């Protein structure tokens, strides 16, 4: 399964700078609001040092990392949902996304004016939340109109759906995001086709100045205070610094990171946070043409993992030979893992764990 993240935020927050650090597609960055006429779309590899360590032991022709598709939506402003700025036209671009990355401006720059006249990231969260809530409310109300007609003539299922939809409506009218609403699986099924924007898991990124990359600043502190009630914490990333890192060759990159007191680029932490938020894990297939990382949801069976590789493997699944990543590193070879009795043979009900190395046996 592929992961798709939408980058959102007010105009001049540093979204496109972050997109360029993550993506294989480079987009123009300007100091002007509404300078972009379309969403930027690109992909990036998910950094996983385990794949490099595996390749030292089990050689393959190439390494294939898991990838994430990134959608950078043009900057929004207050009133976007009713046509202000140009963001409203692009909200549909993030409906298909699995998660949102909300970039918050937490830096001062006289050459880059804030669209609302001052730096206040908490206000910016509330502004964007309201825009998305209004769009979701529009969808809910349209569906209520359709279901209400059936409910009036005695359709029991329609009556149940109407009750559920009114719960969603009341939650949104109370200026709350759907992701904060307690709801059952049956309730979620009623609205799943609408791909509601405020139901999506959201990561908050405080884009700070370079000197604040380690400890943050008063702006990022205000964001974390605001997010405490939801049990979240924002990531702190210095967008300009990340842009400098991304332009360097791999050998120079490590030296630059060390000179800045960093162990890795901030975007790596961001991608891992996205995986945790969406409850995703990685497993590996090794040897031959490629050593490869695959992405699945935590709790999936080995048969479902086989299907992520190819439908034939799922359809003709017989068994899976499983090696734990740590056992491979400790033993130094697949043969030694087997000799130590640490290779397990698992049936279709085995739940794949993060870092598992799988050899799928199948017959079709």
Helices and strands as residue ranges (DSSP letters): E 3-8, H 15-22, E 40-45, H 49-57, E 60-64, E 67-72, G 80-82, G 87-94, E 99-106, H 121-152, H 156-173, G 178-180, H 185-191, G 192-194, G 197-199, E 201-208, G 210-212, H 218-227, G 228-230, E 235-237, H 239-247, H 250-259, H 266-277, E 280-285, E 288-297, H 302-309, H 311-315, E 317-323, H 325-331, H 334-339, E 344-346, E 357-362
